[in-house]
Amino acid sequence: MRWLRALQNALTRPAALPWCVWCFVFLALCASGRPKPINGDARLMCEAAESLLTGGGMAIPKTRTDIAVGPNGKAYVKYPLLTVAQCVPAQMLRRAGLKLAPANAALQGFAVGIVPHVVVATLAVGMMQLAMAFGAAPAHAALLALACVFTTPIWSAGRSLYSEALQAMLTVWTLVVWLRARDANRRLSFFLGGMLLGMCMNTKILLLVLPLAVLVDQLHERWNKTRLIGFACAALGFLPWVAAAACYSYLRYGNVLSQGYGAERDASMGFNVPLWSGLHGLLFSSGKSVFLYAPVLISAAYGVPSLWRQRRRELWLLAIPCLFMLLTAAKWWDWSGDWGWGPRLLTPVVPLACVPALIALQRRGIPRAAFVLLAAAGFVVQLSSVIISTTLYLQETEPKNVAALGARNAFEVRDDLLLTHFVPELSPIAGQLWLVQRYFSEEKWNRHSWYPWETLAVNRFTPRPDPTPRNHDLWFDKTPFALNLEGALLMLLALCGNCLVVALRAPQRRVTDTASVAAAHGGDG
């Protein structure tokens, strides 16, 4: 067919591959979205966004003890400006869904989820650009971007209005733009780089480490009048976001420096976890190790020595944010990021940590085979969290943690899911695989059925009589409208997947430096 041949010819152009990746990721997330993308802290963010839309400022009801109260007596969320701002279009889409189908909760959940789906699709394209800046061919860069999304907790983050996906997307694009700003004549890159740094600060205050990473990278360049003008342009992009953050804090708490993290456990515990204890939990524990939730990072560890020899300067640009976030999260009282899927606080830098895996992907033989196997394992882990809600398993284990550790309000008991972090039989990964098996199994539950903690001879870990999940955690329900829409999405996904395969099989040329990357993808002059 003539139109199909024309489409395939268009997809052989280098500029088509990022679009194919964006569309594939977006459609895949739409097809696998949650019925309730607003949960946990995202509820508070959306309440603030709804208050903003209805003219109520940003005040919300004080429903939790960790919600700070401003000098006017009203309660406000402690989350940064852009985490609330991203909920504004989501709330508008929810309203549109209510008008189109007031009784169809599936459509409303689908509509709200569009916002994080767009964010993660944009993150995937940013990962492509970042990988090509490290010398990867476009095909390898696209494969790494897909692995980053679907074999790590990024997939789970893209199904909710939590801010981790937004943080990761802005972090990746910030480094991409500043790599292009190595050319002192690219004033637009400097301006966009400054703007992105300001946006990162307004998404998570800890991302203020990015200016340090950028400065270390820029110190390798020759500082002349042209570069100083470039940094002046960066300041023009950055300072308005500093002003926005100051105004946001002042309007809530009457103090431009107040972040709202001064209530309940945030103030009393803060960063008082022993460093080695937090590092062990984030890296090696059975329930929260980042290597278990993103196995592809093992391939990344394999690639670090090669990058150290070949691209040490670029490696430092990745390492500074990753190490800072790792060490800071390890000291935080809630280092595990519960009730999130995996080590939630590390999610913003997971894409950066995936970049060294390019070395394994590019080498034939055992390194590439290991990359594929690790990526496949990560896909299975993420898929288990997509099919069944992770909250179900955590609700199942929370009372058992509390019973085992003592009184719930005791100061020593800081973590109501502690045993799921360090007891392998209680790992959320094992629990999710168990629940998926229970969902699809027709066998009725009995005392002899398999469950993750069956080797623990402790009565308080006995599961409830029938732990079979009643519902999946996908947005579509049994109504004809929802099923038809899901079918249409899957057909579009199949077509987009075919286009992606065509684009990946097209002749690729290796990109060897950041200047040629910028030229190949439309330099800003």
Backbone torsions as a table, in degrees:
resi	resn	phi	psi	omega
1	MET	NA	137.6	-173.3
2	ARG	-62.3	-42.6	-177.0
3	TRP	-67.1	-33.8	178.9
4	LEU	-70.1	-38.8	177.3
5	ARG	-65.1	-39.3	178.3
6	ALA	-64.2	-38.7	178.4
7	LEU	-64.6	-44.5	179.9
8	GLN	-65.0	-36.5	176.4
9	ASN	-64.0	-39.8	179.2
10	ALA	-65.2	-33.9	-176.7
11	LEU	-75.9	-13.3	177.0
12	THR	-79.5	-8.3	177.5
13	ARG	-76.0	142.8	-177.2
14	PRO	-58.1	-33.4	-176.5
15	ALA	-71.5	-13.4	-175.7
16	ALA	-79.0	-28.3	-173.3
17	LEU	-61.1	-46.6	177.7
18	PRO	-59.2	-37.3	178.0
19	TRP	-65.6	-39.1	176.8
20	CYS	-62.6	-42.5	178.8
21	VAL	-63.5	-45.2	-178.8
22	TRP	-59.8	-49.1	-177.7
23	CYS	-64.7	-40.7	-179.4
24	PHE	-63.3	-47.5	-179.5
25	VAL	-63.9	-44.4	-179.3
26	PHE	-60.8	-47.2	-179.1
27	LEU	-67.1	-38.2	178.7
28	ALA	-63.9	-39.6	177.9
29	LEU	-70.0	-37.9	176.6
30	CYS	-61.5	-40.8	-179.2
31	ALA	-71.3	-26.1	-175.6
32	SER	-113.7	22.0	-178.4
33	GLY	-70.0	168.8	-178.3
34	ARG	-89.1	153.5	173.9
35	PRO	-71.8	-25.6	179.5
36	LYS	-133.0	82.9	-180.0
37	PRO	-67.9	-14.5	179.7
38	ILE	-99.7	109.3	179.3
39	ASN	-152.8	158.0	178.6
40	GLY	60.5	-132.6	-179.1
41	ASP	-62.8	-25.6	179.5
42	ALA	-62.8	-27.8	176.5
43	ARG	-61.3	-43.3	179.7
44	LEU	-66.0	-41.0	177.6
45	MET	-60.2	-43.0	-179.2
46	CYS	-70.9	-31.3	174.7
47	GLU	-64.2	-41.3	177.4
48	ALA	-65.8	-39.6	178.2
49	ALA	-65.0	-41.6	178.6
50	GLU	-64.7	-39.1	176.4
51	SER	-62.2	-37.8	177.8
52	LEU	-65.6	-40.1	-179.1
53	LEU	-69.3	-32.5	-176.7
54	THR	-92.8	6.7	177.6
55	GLY	81.9	16.6	-179.7
56	GLY	-96.0	21.1	-175.2
57	GLY	72.4	-127.8	176.5
58	MET	-133.0	14.7	-177.8
59	ALA	-71.1	145.1	179.1
60	ILE	-133.1	163.1	174.7
61	PRO	-65.9	143.5	178.7
62	LYS	-84.7	89.7	-176.6
63	THR	-100.2	-9.4	-178.9
64	ARG	-135.2	155.8	-177.9
65	THR	-74.1	-18.0	-179.4
66	ASP	-92.8	14.6	176.5
67	ILE	-95.2	119.3	-176.1
68	ALA	-80.0	150.3	-179.5
69	VAL	-108.9	134.6	179.2
70	GLY	-81.0	175.2	-179.1
71	PRO	-63.8	-19.1	178.2
72	ASN	-85.6	3.2	178.7
73	GLY	85.1	-0.9	179.8
74	LYS	-94.1	152.3	-178.6
75	ALA	-94.2	144.9	-178.2
76	TYR	-137.4	153.0	176.4
77	VAL	-73.8	151.5	-180.0
78	LYS	-89.6	-0.2	-172.3
79	TYR	-82.9	148.5	-176.5
80	PRO	-61.6	168.7	-170.8
81	LEU	-57.7	-49.6	-173.4
82	LEU	-73.3	-21.0	175.4
83	THR	-69.0	-30.1	174.0
84	VAL	-80.2	-40.6	-177.5
85	ALA	-61.1	-36.0	-179.7
86	GLN	-66.9	-20.9	178.8
87	CYS	-81.1	-14.7	-179.9
88	VAL	-64.7	-53.0	176.2
89	PRO	-63.8	-30.8	177.4
90	ALA	-64.2	-41.8	177.6
91	GLN	-66.4	-36.1	177.2
92	MET	-66.0	-39.9	176.5
93	LEU	-66.9	-36.3	177.2
94	ARG	-63.2	-40.8	177.7
95	ARG	-63.0	-41.4	178.5
96	ALA	-62.8	-40.3	177.2
97	GLY	-63.2	-37.9	177.9
98	LEU	-64.0	-37.9	179.6
99	LYS	-71.4	-40.0	-178.3
100	LEU	-71.2	-40.7	-177.1
101	ALA	-147.3	82.1	-175.2
102	PRO	-56.7	-31.4	-175.8
103	ALA	-98.0	2.4	-174.9
104	ASN	-103.9	93.5	-179.7
105	ALA	-65.6	-28.6	-179.5
106	ALA	-62.5	-44.9	-179.4
107	LEU	-65.0	-37.9	179.8
108	GLN	-64.9	-42.8	176.5
109	GLY	-63.4	-39.9	177.4
110	PHE	-61.9	-43.4	-177.7
111	ALA	-64.1	-44.4	-179.5
112	VAL	-63.7	-37.4	-177.2
113	GLY	-69.7	-12.6	-178.8
114	ILE	-59.2	-37.5	-176.6
115	VAL	-62.1	-55.6	177.9
116	PRO	-65.0	-27.1	177.0
117	HIS	-64.5	-42.4	177.4
118	VAL	-62.1	-41.5	-179.2
119	VAL	-60.7	-47.4	-177.1
120	VAL	-70.2	-36.1	176.3
121	ALA	-62.4	-39.7	177.1
122	THR	-67.7	-35.8	174.4
123	LEU	-59.9	-42.1	-178.4
124	ALA	-61.0	-42.4	178.3
125	VAL	-66.4	-38.6	176.2
126	GLY	-61.7	-38.5	176.7
127	MET	-62.4	-38.6	176.0
128	MET	-59.0	-49.0	-178.5
129	GLN	-62.5	-40.3	-179.8
130	LEU	-66.5	-41.4	179.0
131	ALA	-64.2	-39.8	178.8
132	MET	-68.4	-29.1	175.1
133	ALA	-66.5	-20.2	175.8
134	PHE	-94.1	13.8	173.8
135	GLY	92.8	8.7	-178.4
136	ALA	-78.3	146.3	169.8
137	ALA	-67.3	151.6	-178.0
138	PRO	-53.6	-38.5	-179.1
139	ALA	-64.2	-45.3	177.8
140	HIS	-64.4	-37.7	178.9
141	ALA	-63.9	-40.7	179.0
142	ALA	-66.0	-41.9	179.1
143	LEU	-64.2	-39.4	177.7
144	LEU	-65.2	-39.2	179.1
145	ALA	-62.7	-42.7	178.8
146	LEU	-66.2	-40.2	177.7
147	ALA	-64.2	-38.9	179.7
148	CYS	-61.2	-38.4	-176.8
149	VAL	-78.3	-47.8	-167.5
150	PHE	-99.6	-3.9	178.5
151	THR	-119.3	10.3	177.7
152	THR	-131.7	173.0	178.6
153	PRO	-63.8	-1.2	175.6
154	ILE	-59.4	-37.4	178.8
155	TRP	-58.6	-48.0	178.9
156	SER	-65.2	-39.7	179.6
157	ALA	-64.0	-31.3	-179.7
158	GLY	-78.0	0.1	178.6
159	ARG	-104.7	9.6	-176.6
160	SER	-143.6	160.1	177.0
161	LEU	-88.0	15.7	167.0
162	TYR	-57.1	162.5	-172.8
163	SER	-91.8	-2.3	-173.6
164	GLU	-62.9	-39.5	178.8
165	ALA	-64.2	-41.0	178.3
166	LEU	-64.1	-42.5	177.6
167	GLN	-59.9	-45.7	-178.5
168	ALA	-64.3	-42.3	-179.2
169	MET	-62.4	-47.1	-179.2
170	LEU	-66.1	-37.1	179.0
171	THR	-62.9	-46.1	-179.1
172	VAL	-63.0	-48.4	-177.9
173	TRP	-68.2	-29.3	175.8
174	THR	-61.9	-45.6	179.5
175	LEU	-68.2	-37.5	178.0
176	VAL	-59.3	-47.2	-176.9
177	VAL	-68.0	-39.9	-179.3
178	TRP	-72.9	-25.0	171.5
179	LEU	-64.7	-36.9	176.3
180	ARG	-71.1	-27.3	-179.1
181	ALA	-76.4	3.4	171.2
182	ARG	-62.4	-28.1	172.9
183	ASP	-79.4	112.0	-174.3
184	ALA	-62.3	-19.6	-178.6
185	ASN	-81.4	-8.3	-177.9
186	ARG	-87.5	77.0	-175.9
187	ARG	-68.0	-32.7	177.8
188	LEU	-64.8	-37.2	177.0
189	SER	-63.9	-40.2	176.8
190	PHE	-61.8	-45.6	-179.4
191	PHE	-62.2	-47.1	179.1
192	LEU	-65.2	-36.7	177.8
193	GLY	-62.8	-43.3	176.9
194	GLY	-63.8	-41.3	179.3
195	MET	-62.9	-42.7	179.5
196	LEU	-66.1	-36.7	176.3
197	LEU	-62.3	-40.4	177.4
198	GLY	-66.5	-38.6	178.0
199	MET	-66.1	-39.4	177.1
200	CYS	-60.3	-43.5	179.6
201	MET	-61.3	-34.0	-179.8
202	ASN	-84.9	3.3	174.7
203	THR	-107.9	-36.9	173.9
204	LYS	-157.6	125.0	-174.1
205	ILE	-62.3	-28.8	-180.0
206	LEU	-66.9	-17.9	178.5
207	LEU	-73.5	2.2	171.1
208	LEU	-65.9	-6.3	173.4
209	VAL	-69.8	-21.8	-177.5
210	LEU	-62.0	-41.0	175.3
211	PRO	-57.3	-35.2	177.2
212	LEU	-64.2	-45.5	179.1
213	ALA	-61.4	-41.2	179.4
214	VAL	-65.1	-42.4	-179.7
215	LEU	-62.8	-44.0	178.2
216	VAL	-59.3	-40.0	178.9
217	ASP	-67.4	-43.5	-176.9
218	GLN	-69.8	-22.2	178.4
219	LEU	-64.4	-16.6	177.1
220	HIS	-77.1	-13.5	-177.5
221	GLU	-92.9	165.1	177.2
222	ARG	-80.2	125.2	-178.2
223	TRP	-92.6	110.7	178.7
224	ASN	-132.2	-171.3	-177.6
225	LYS	-61.1	-39.8	-178.4
226	THR	-63.2	-40.9	-179.9
227	ARG	-70.4	-37.1	177.9
228	LEU	-63.4	-37.4	175.8
229	ILE	-65.0	-38.3	177.1
230	GLY	-59.8	-43.0	179.3
231	PHE	-69.9	-28.6	172.9
232	ALA	-63.8	-39.7	175.5
233	CYS	-64.0	-38.8	177.8
234	ALA	-62.9	-39.9	178.6
235	ALA	-63.0	-36.4	177.5
236	LEU	-62.8	-32.5	177.5
237	GLY	-81.2	-28.8	-173.9
238	PHE	-85.5	-43.5	-171.6
239	LEU	-61.3	-38.4	176.8
240	PRO	-58.6	-32.3	178.9
241	TRP	-75.7	-29.7	172.7
242	VAL	-64.8	-43.5	178.1
243	ALA	-63.0	-39.6	179.4
244	ALA	-63.5	-42.1	179.0
245	ALA	-64.2	-41.2	-179.9
246	ALA	-65.2	-44.3	179.0
247	CYS	-63.6	-40.5	179.7
248	TYR	-60.8	-44.8	179.0
249	SER	-68.1	-39.9	-178.0
250	TYR	-66.8	-40.8	-179.5
251	LEU	-65.3	-30.8	-179.5
252	ARG	-84.3	-48.2	-168.0
253	TYR	-122.4	2.1	179.0
254	GLY	71.5	16.7	-178.7
255	ASN	-146.3	123.0	-175.1
256	VAL	-68.0	-16.7	-178.5
257	LEU	-99.5	-7.8	-176.7
258	SER	-77.9	131.3	-179.8
259	GLN	-105.4	-9.1	-179.3
260	GLY	88.6	2.5	179.3
261	TYR	-94.1	54.0	-178.3
262	GLY	-125.9	16.2	-177.4
263	ALA	-117.4	153.2	175.0
264	GLU	49.6	-131.0	-171.4
265	ARG	-70.8	-27.8	179.2
266	ASP	-57.5	-41.0	-178.1
267	ALA	-81.7	-40.3	-173.8
268	SER	-77.9	-28.3	-177.2
269	MET	-108.8	-51.0	175.7
270	GLY	55.7	-134.8	-177.3
271	PHE	-98.0	62.4	-175.7
272	ASN	-116.0	12.0	175.6
273	VAL	-77.0	134.7	175.7
274	PRO	-54.9	132.4	-172.5
275	LEU	-55.5	-48.1	-175.5
276	TRP	-67.0	-30.4	177.0
277	SER	-65.9	-46.5	178.4
278	GLY	-64.7	-40.5	179.2
279	LEU	-64.4	-41.0	177.6
280	HIS	-60.7	-42.6	-179.9
281	GLY	-64.2	-43.1	-176.1
282	LEU	-75.1	-27.5	-174.4
283	LEU	-106.5	-33.2	-168.7
284	PHE	-129.5	-4.2	-177.9
285	SER	-71.1	157.4	-176.9
286	SER	-75.1	-19.6	-175.9
287	GLY	-109.6	-15.2	-175.8
288	LYS	-135.9	6.6	-179.7
289	SER	-61.0	128.7	-179.9
290	VAL	-64.6	-25.1	179.3
291	PHE	-74.1	-24.7	175.9
292	LEU	-78.4	-36.6	-179.2
293	TYR	-84.3	-19.7	176.9
294	ALA	-139.0	73.1	-175.1
295	PRO	-58.3	-23.6	-179.4
296	VAL	-61.6	-18.4	177.8
297	LEU	-67.0	-19.7	174.4
298	ILE	-66.2	-39.4	173.9
299	SER	-65.3	-34.5	177.7
300	ALA	-64.1	-40.0	177.2
301	ALA	-61.8	-35.9	177.1
302	TYR	-63.5	-34.9	-176.1
303	GLY	-83.8	-13.5	-176.3
304	VAL	-59.8	-45.4	179.6
305	PRO	-58.7	-38.8	178.6
306	SER	-65.6	-43.2	178.0
307	LEU	-65.2	-33.7	178.5
308	TRP	-62.6	-36.2	179.4
309	ARG	-79.1	-36.8	-170.8
310	GLN	-97.3	-38.4	-173.7
311	ARG	-138.2	60.2	-175.5
312	ARG	-63.0	-37.7	-179.2
313	ARG	-63.3	-46.3	178.9
314	GLU	-67.0	-34.1	179.6
315	LEU	-63.5	-39.0	177.6
316	TRP	-63.9	-34.2	178.4
317	LEU	-62.4	-33.0	175.0
318	LEU	-80.8	-41.0	-169.9
319	ALA	-70.3	-37.1	-176.0
320	ILE	-60.4	-51.3	176.8
321	PRO	-63.8	-40.4	-177.5
322	CYS	-63.6	-47.1	-178.4
323	LEU	-67.3	-40.3	-180.0
324	PHE	-63.0	-46.6	-179.6
325	MET	-65.5	-37.7	179.1
326	LEU	-64.0	-48.3	-177.1
327	LEU	-68.9	-37.6	-179.9
328	THR	-68.9	-45.8	179.0
329	ALA	-62.5	-35.4	-179.1
330	ALA	-64.6	-27.3	-179.5
331	LYS	-87.4	-18.8	-175.2
332	TRP	-71.1	144.9	-176.4
333	TRP	-61.2	-31.9	179.0
334	ASP	-107.0	53.2	-174.9
335	TRP	-57.2	-27.9	-175.8
336	SER	-74.0	-20.8	-179.4
337	GLY	71.3	20.8	179.4
338	ASP	-64.6	149.9	6.8
339	TRP	-92.0	42.5	-178.1
340	GLY	-83.2	170.4	178.1
341	TRP	-90.5	112.0	-177.6
342	GLY	78.2	-170.4	178.8
343	PRO	-74.2	83.8	-169.8
344	ARG	-57.0	-35.8	-174.9
345	LEU	-69.9	-16.8	178.3
346	LEU	-91.9	-8.3	-175.7
347	THR	-53.9	-40.0	-178.1
348	PRO	-60.3	-25.8	-178.1
349	VAL	-107.3	1.5	176.8
350	VAL	-57.1	-44.3	177.9
351	PRO	-59.2	-39.0	178.5
352	LEU	-64.8	-40.2	-179.5
353	ALA	-69.0	-20.2	179.5
354	CYS	-77.7	-20.8	-172.3
355	VAL	-57.4	-44.4	179.5
356	PRO	-60.2	-16.5	177.2
357	ALA	-64.1	-12.9	175.1
358	LEU	-55.3	-35.7	-178.0
359	ILE	-60.6	-46.2	179.0
360	ALA	-66.6	-38.7	-179.2
361	LEU	-65.5	-33.1	-176.1
362	GLN	-83.1	-17.6	-177.7
363	ARG	-95.6	129.2	179.1
364	ARG	-72.5	162.5	176.3
365	GLY	90.3	-141.1	-173.3
366	ILE	-61.4	-44.1	-179.1
367	PRO	-58.6	-44.3	-179.5
368	ARG	-69.7	-39.7	178.0
369	ALA	-62.4	-40.1	178.3
370	ALA	-64.6	-39.9	178.0
371	PHE	-60.0	-46.1	-178.7
372	VAL	-63.0	-44.0	-178.8
373	LEU	-65.7	-41.8	179.3
374	LEU	-66.4	-39.3	177.4
375	ALA	-64.9	-39.4	178.2
376	ALA	-64.0	-41.2	177.1
377	ALA	-62.5	-42.0	177.6
378	GLY	-63.9	-36.4	178.4
379	PHE	-63.8	-41.8	178.9
380	VAL	-63.2	-42.8	179.4
381	VAL	-61.2	-46.5	-179.2
382	GLN	-67.8	-38.1	-178.7
383	LEU	-62.0	-36.2	179.0
384	SER	-64.1	-31.1	178.8
385	SER	-81.4	-16.9	179.1
386	VAL	-83.7	-40.9	-174.8
387	ILE	-69.7	-43.8	-177.9
388	ILE	-121.0	138.1	-179.9
389	SER	-59.3	131.8	178.7
390	THR	-69.0	-22.9	179.6
391	THR	-63.6	-32.7	-177.8
392	LEU	-59.9	-45.7	-179.4
393	TYR	-69.1	-40.2	179.9
394	LEU	-65.0	-37.2	175.1
395	GLN	-64.6	-31.9	179.3
396	GLU	-69.1	-35.6	-173.3
397	THR	-95.7	-20.7	-175.7
398	GLU	-56.3	-50.0	-180.0
399	PRO	-60.5	-30.7	179.9
400	LYS	-71.0	-36.5	174.9
401	ASN	-62.9	-47.9	-177.5
402	VAL	-62.5	-42.1	180.0
403	ALA	-64.2	-37.2	-177.4
404	ALA	-76.6	-32.3	-173.0
405	LEU	-94.4	-13.8	177.3
406	GLY	114.5	-160.1	-175.9
407	ALA	-60.0	137.2	-176.0
408	ARG	-63.4	-33.0	-174.5
409	ASN	-94.0	1.6	178.4
410	ALA	-64.9	140.6	-175.9
411	PHE	-61.9	-33.2	-177.5
412	GLU	-68.0	-26.6	-177.8
413	VAL	-88.1	86.2	-175.2
414	ARG	-90.4	-18.5	-170.3
415	ASP	-129.3	113.3	-177.2
416	ASP	-79.6	4.2	175.9
417	LEU	-129.1	26.2	-172.1
418	LEU	-58.1	-41.7	-176.7
419	LEU	-66.6	-29.1	177.6
420	THR	-69.2	-16.7	179.3
421	HIS	-82.9	-32.6	-168.3
422	PHE	-122.5	-8.9	176.3
423	VAL	-101.0	112.2	-174.4
424	PRO	-53.9	-38.5	-178.8
425	GLU	-64.9	-20.9	-178.5
426	LEU	-103.6	10.7	-180.0
427	SER	-58.3	135.7	177.0
428	PRO	-57.8	-29.8	178.3
429	ILE	-65.5	-47.0	176.4
430	ALA	-62.0	-39.4	-179.7
431	GLY	-64.3	-41.4	179.6
432	GLN	-66.7	-42.5	177.7
433	LEU	-62.4	-36.3	177.6
434	TRP	-65.2	-45.1	-178.9
435	LEU	-66.8	-37.1	176.0
436	VAL	-62.9	-42.9	177.2
437	GLN	-62.0	-39.3	179.3
438	ARG	-67.4	-35.2	-177.3
439	TYR	-65.6	-40.7	-176.1
440	PHE	-92.3	-8.8	-177.9
441	SER	-83.3	138.6	176.3
442	GLU	-92.2	-8.2	-179.7
443	GLU	-70.1	134.1	178.7
444	LYS	-74.8	144.7	-178.0
445	TRP	-69.0	139.1	172.4
446	ASN	-148.0	176.9	-174.8
447	ARG	-63.0	-22.3	-176.2
448	HIS	-95.9	-1.6	178.5
449	SER	-69.1	154.7	-178.3
450	TRP	-74.0	139.9	171.1
451	TYR	-147.1	155.7	-168.8
452	PRO	-57.6	-39.3	-173.6
453	TRP	-98.8	30.8	-177.1
454	GLU	-66.3	-22.4	179.8
455	THR	-81.9	-8.4	179.5
456	LEU	-87.4	112.5	-177.1
457	ALA	-85.6	61.2	-180.0
458	VAL	-130.3	122.2	-174.4
459	ASN	-61.1	-32.3	-175.2
460	ARG	-70.0	-10.1	175.9
461	PHE	-94.0	7.1	177.7
462	THR	-63.9	127.3	-177.3
463	PRO	-70.8	167.5	178.1
464	ARG	-65.9	165.1	-174.3
465	PRO	-56.3	-38.4	-177.4
466	ASP	-140.8	89.4	-176.9
467	PRO	-85.3	20.3	179.7
468	THR	-70.2	124.7	177.9
469	PRO	-62.7	135.5	-178.2
470	ARG	-85.8	-26.8	-176.8
471	ASN	-137.9	152.0	172.9
472	HIS	-82.7	172.3	-177.3
473	ASP	-107.0	31.3	176.4
474	LEU	-101.9	152.1	-168.1
475	TRP	-69.1	-31.4	-174.1
476	PHE	-78.9	144.2	177.5
477	ASP	-111.7	-158.5	-175.0
478	LYS	-90.4	3.1	179.5
479	THR	-72.8	145.0	-179.1
480	PRO	-56.4	-38.7	-178.9
481	PHE	-60.7	-48.7	-177.9
482	ALA	-64.9	-42.5	-180.0
483	LEU	-65.3	-38.4	178.2
484	ASN	-66.4	-41.1	178.4
485	LEU	-65.1	-40.8	177.1
486	GLU	-63.7	-39.9	177.2
487	GLY	-62.0	-41.4	177.6
488	ALA	-64.0	-40.5	178.2
489	LEU	-62.6	-41.6	-180.0
490	LEU	-66.7	-36.4	176.2
491	MET	-65.0	-43.6	177.2
492	LEU	-64.1	-37.7	178.8
493	LEU	-64.6	-40.9	178.1
494	ALA	-63.0	-43.3	178.2
495	LEU	-63.9	-43.3	179.4
496	CYS	-65.6	-37.8	177.0
497	GLY	-62.3	-39.3	176.2
498	ASN	-63.0	-42.8	177.5
499	CYS	-62.5	-38.7	179.5
500	LEU	-64.4	-41.6	178.6
501	VAL	-62.5	-42.8	177.9
502	VAL	-60.5	-44.0	-178.8
503	ALA	-66.7	-36.5	179.5
504	LEU	-70.4	-31.4	-178.3
505	ARG	-84.8	-8.6	177.6
506	ALA	-66.8	154.1	178.8
507	PRO	-54.7	130.8	-178.3
508	GLN	-115.6	144.7	173.4
509	ARG	-115.2	139.9	-178.2
510	ARG	-73.4	137.5	175.8
511	VAL	-99.7	123.3	-170.7
512	THR	-106.0	-12.0	178.7
513	ASP	-152.7	162.6	-174.5
514	THR	-67.4	-29.2	179.6
515	ALA	-66.1	-42.7	179.4
516	SER	-70.3	-29.1	174.1
517	VAL	-61.6	-46.7	-179.4
518	ALA	-63.4	-39.4	180.0
519	ALA	-67.7	-39.3	-177.8
520	ALA	-68.9	-24.3	-175.8
521	HIS	-117.5	27.8	173.9
522	GLY	83.9	83.0	178.8
523	GLY	-64.0	155.2	-177.3
524	ASP	-95.5	-0.8	174.0
525	GLY	73.1	NA	NA
